[in-house]
Structure formats: structure tokens, C-alpha cells
Amino acid sequence: MGYKTGVDKKQLTLLPVSLDGYVPEDHICRVIKAFTDQVDIYGLEYKYAECKKNGRRPYDPRMMLNLYIYGYLHRVRSSRRLRDETKRNIEVMWLMDGLTPDDKTICNFRRDNTKALRETFRVFVKMCRNLGLYGEEETATDGTKIRANNSLDNHYNKTVVGNELSRIDKKISEYMNAPDHGDKEEANETAPETGKIKAALEKLKERKVIYEELQNRIEGEGEISAVDPDARLIRTCGDGRRLDVGYNVQTVVDGKYHMIVDFEVTNNSCDAGNLYEMGRRAKEILEVEELTNLADKGYYDSKDIAACEEIGVTCLVKKRKPGGLIKPKEFSIESFVYKPGENEYVCPCGNRMRHMRTAKKNGGREYHIYANYEACGKCLRKAECTGYKYREMWRLPYQDIIDKVDERTRSNKEQYRKRQEIVEHIFGTVKAVWGYRQYLCRKKPKVTAETALAYLAYNMRRTVNIFKEAKLMPVFL
């Protein structure tokens, strides 16, 4: 028995007479084209949205948008690889009407339309809202770290520059003392050549000048990334893991079908301070009066949480464990009872702690301080309560709101557990499955455009899967 045989390469075949015959009716390419045909390229201010009367004809921005969305859906982001796809991929030929732009033209489209691409993502979100794909009741917020197009070797901070300057000074000192050591060497050993020493010293002095300039810049900027100036040092894999240079992408996701609502690219390694902004954006985009937002303990910031509650964003945020020495449970913060009517605390020993003064700490935040110095000084159990001279309670002006959020989170554990289901798998899909672990572009505007394309591709793939599962096609086709 022989092997299976294929078609003779020289045999004539009856292929489809048009490109349209190669693309099935339910193919995602038709979804891409149906969407881009409805994009208002003039309103979004795409470059070349309006053709000039004179000069060479530009490519239609819709065609270029087709190419990029298809590329990000199929893990092809490089402009050179996209150029190659236009010449060998029938699906791309169908999307591009057979046009084959060069890699520079493809690259320039992403560079010149950073704001327009961000707005295009929001247009698709709005379209999906009209299709009922957003529940508009519950969202989850989280951040993911993505490496920048900038290696650690090209990132400088005070410690790195200081260590290098010390190393250079030490090396210069060694070279300066080399002739003296050469005189003391044994007869069978060759002394260093003076010319080579002078050349090495010149190179070291030039290098020292460069690092001294970096040191002066760091005093004002804090840290410097030589390749991507907007990137900063972050922990790419969580606390205690490897450091790298990159961005922190804040993402808010709807709870119904796990569709991305909005995002913001930041260069801050910490998530704290972003909850209010992401909640406000989600509320604005979904056009609702009230919204529930879930977030992990990295977002536990009292000022942010209070601000969210004031605008109608109900928060479920896990509280961080207190730092410092662990006190006996009897003298923990929770054991001090606050009496709102009297505006005072009662300590576990029954002593009343009155409002003493107001002070600022933690970035200038105002606190009300409660204490009973007289009773604390005489207390027989003081050593169990505190290692300081007196025990003081520091209370925020909006502590009542924070206490309500803490109680709400504790009593709604099942609802809070949905946070991971809603937001975490998106990062797994985009980074682990699609491989978008590092940006190709540099600087924040271009990185934001690249993120918009990746998230637009995710939302589009999600939309197609939802309708296919229901055995329907998207209404905008």
C-alpha cells in the first residue's frame, strides 16, 4: 500500500474566480471589514482621512486599520511581517483589496495615528454596548506589567550610576599606579606598555564624563531609560520577583462577558492611586449612575476608595495587612472602638481617647489623632499595647466610608472572588497565549496605540466567539 497522493502541480484546476470566494461568509475578516467601514476616520482625525488634490495618492486609513487588526489577531505586529502577509496571505489580500504597502508606510500609520487608534478602541466598545455585550453593573480593575523596548543595561538610576563611577575611579587609579608596579615586577615579566595605558585612561575619562552627565540628570529625573525615555523600572512578575524596564497597563473589564471597558498605560510600578481614575472612566464610558468595581489589595488606597464612593462607584477592595510589629489581638487596631457621637475612641482597657490634634503624613494626608496621655502613662498593660511612650489612634476624615468598604468586602467574599475570573484571564490570553509580553514601540503615546490595537483585537475575538456560541453573526455585519 502506497502513501496518499496530492494534486499534480501542473494540473489545471477550477479555482474561485475572485478573492471573495476564498473567504467564508462567517470569517473574522468580514467582521473586521464591517467594523472599519463604519469607523468615522474624519471624526477620529486619522492622517490622510482627507485626500489632497495634488501629489501621490495615500492609502485609505481603513485599509491600514484592517491590516493592523488582522495582524494583532494573528500575533503579527512587526511592520515587515505585515508587509509580507500582504503578498502571501489570501485573507490579508482580501482585506487589502490586493494592495501591498511597504513596511515603512505600515509603520508610519501606527506612529501617526496614536490618538485615533485609542479612540477607535472606544468606538468598538460603544458598538458592543449597543449589542448588549456589556452588563454595565459590575467591573473589575487590575494592572499588568509589560516590558518596554528598553533593556536593563540601558536603564540608569542613582545606584547604577554611582556604582559605575566608583568602578571607573578605581580602574583609573589602577592604571595610574601601573608603571610603579611594573618597576617592581620580576625580570621575566613584561611591564605594561605606556601607550596602551594612556589609551585606556582616555577611554575611562570619556566614560566618566558620560556618567557624570547622567548623574546630573538623575538628580532631577530620578531614573533614565536611554532607549525608551518614558519607560520606568517595574516588577514584571509581582513582589519579590525580577525587575525590568516597562509599563503598567491599568485595565477595567466588564463582568458580563469579560469585555475590556477601558485602559490606561502608566509607568508607575504600583497600582495604588489608579482606582478612582479607572472607576470614573468605566462609569463615564458605560454611561451609568452606579457601578460596582472589584480590585485587589494593591489598589487599597483610602483616598481613592473614598473618592470612588462619592461618585457612585461601589468598591470591593481587599484590605492590606498592617505592617510593623504584630500586636496581641486584644490590642490590635480593630479592638479600639470608635464612638461617632462622642468623637472619641475607647481602648481595650476602657479608657476614653479624645481628639487631641490634627497632623499630616503619607503624602500630606490629614489625620485626626486621638489619645489619652494621662491614662496611657499609668496603664499597667502598656507594654502589651505599644512600644512607644503613648498609644495614639490616627483616623482619616473619611474613615467611616473606608470602614463600610472593609465590611462590605468581608461580607461579600463570593462576589469578590469573581474579580480573578473577570480580569485575570484577559492578561493570560494577551500575554501568555498571544505572546504580547514586550512592546515593539517606544514612548508612551505609541505604546498606548499598540495596547489599543491588542485590546481591540481581544474584544473583537471575544465578540465573534460570543455570537458564534449563540449561532448568530454580529449585527454590524
C-alpha positions, 0 to 999 in steps of 0.5 A: 500500500502506497502513501496518499497522493496530492494534486499534480502541480501542473494540473489545471484546476477550477479555482474561485474566480475572485478573492471573495470566494476564498473567504467564508461568509462567517470569517473574522475578516468580514467582521473586521471589514464591517467594523472599519467601514463604519469607523468615522476616520474624519471624526477620529482625525486619522492622517490622510482621512482627507485626500489632497488634490495634488501629489501621490495618492495615500492609502485609505486609513481603513485599509491600514486599520484592517491590516493592523487588526488582522495582524494583532489577531494573528500575533503579527505586529512587526511592520515587515511581517505585515508587509509580507502577509500582504503578498502571501496571505489570501485573507490579508489580500482580501482585506487589502483589496490586493494592495501591498504597502511597504513596511515603512508606510505600515509603520508610519500609520501606527506612529501617526495615528496614536490618538485615533487608534485609542479612540477607535478602541472606544468606538468598538466598545460603544458598538458592543454596548449597543449589542448588549455585550456589556452588563454595565453593573459590575467591573473589575480593575487590575494592572499588568506589567509589560516590558518596554523596548528598553533593556536593563543595561540601558536603564540608569538610576542613582545606584547604577550610576554611582556604582559605575563611577566608583568602578571607573575611579578605581580602574583609573587609579589602577592604571595610574599606579601601573608603571610603579608596579611594573618597576617592581615586577620580576625580570621575566615579566613584561611591564605594561606598555605606556601607550596602551595605558594612556589609551585606556585612561582616555577611554575611562575619562570619556566614560566618566564624563558620560556618567557624570552627565547622567548623574546630573540628570538623575538628580532631577529625573530620578531614573533614565531609560536611554532607549525608551525615555518614558519607560520606568523600572517595574516588577514584571512578575509581582513582589519579590520577583525580577525587575525590568524596564516597562509599563503598567497597563491599568485595565477595567473589564466588564463582568458580563462577558469579560469585555475590556471597558477601558485602559490606561498605560502608566509607568508607575510600578504600583497600582495604588492611586489608579482606582478612582481614575479607572472607576470614573472612566468605566462609569463615564464610558458605560454611561451609568449612575452606579457601578460596582468595581472589584480590585485587589489589595494593591489598589487599597488606597483610602483616598481613592476608595473614598473618592470612588464612593462619592461618585457612585462607584461601589468598591470591593477592595481587599484590605492590606495587612498592617505592617510593623510589629504584630500586636496581641489581638486584644490590642490590635487596631480593630479592638479600639472602638470608635464612638461617632457621637462622642468623637472619641475612641475607647481602648481595650482597657476602657479608657476614653481617647479624645481628639487631641490634634490634627497632623499630616503624613503619607503624602500630606494626608490629614489625620485626626489623632486621638489619645489619652496621655494621662491614662496611657502613662499609668496603664499597667498593660502598656507594654502589651499595647505599644512600644512607644511612650503613648498609644495614639489612634490616627483616623482619616476624615473619611474613615467611616466610608473606608470602614463600610468598604472593609465590611462590605468586602468581608461580607461579600467574599463570593462576589469578590472572588469573581474579580480573578475570573473577570480580569485575570484571564484577559492578561493570560490570553494577551500575554501568555497565549498571544505572546504580547509580553514586550512592546515593539514601540517606544514612548508612551503615546505609541505604546498606548496605540499598540495596547489599543490595537491588542485590546481591540483585537481581544474584544473583537475575538471575544465578540465573534466567539460570543455570537458564534456560541449563540449561532448568530453573526454580529449585527454590524455585519 
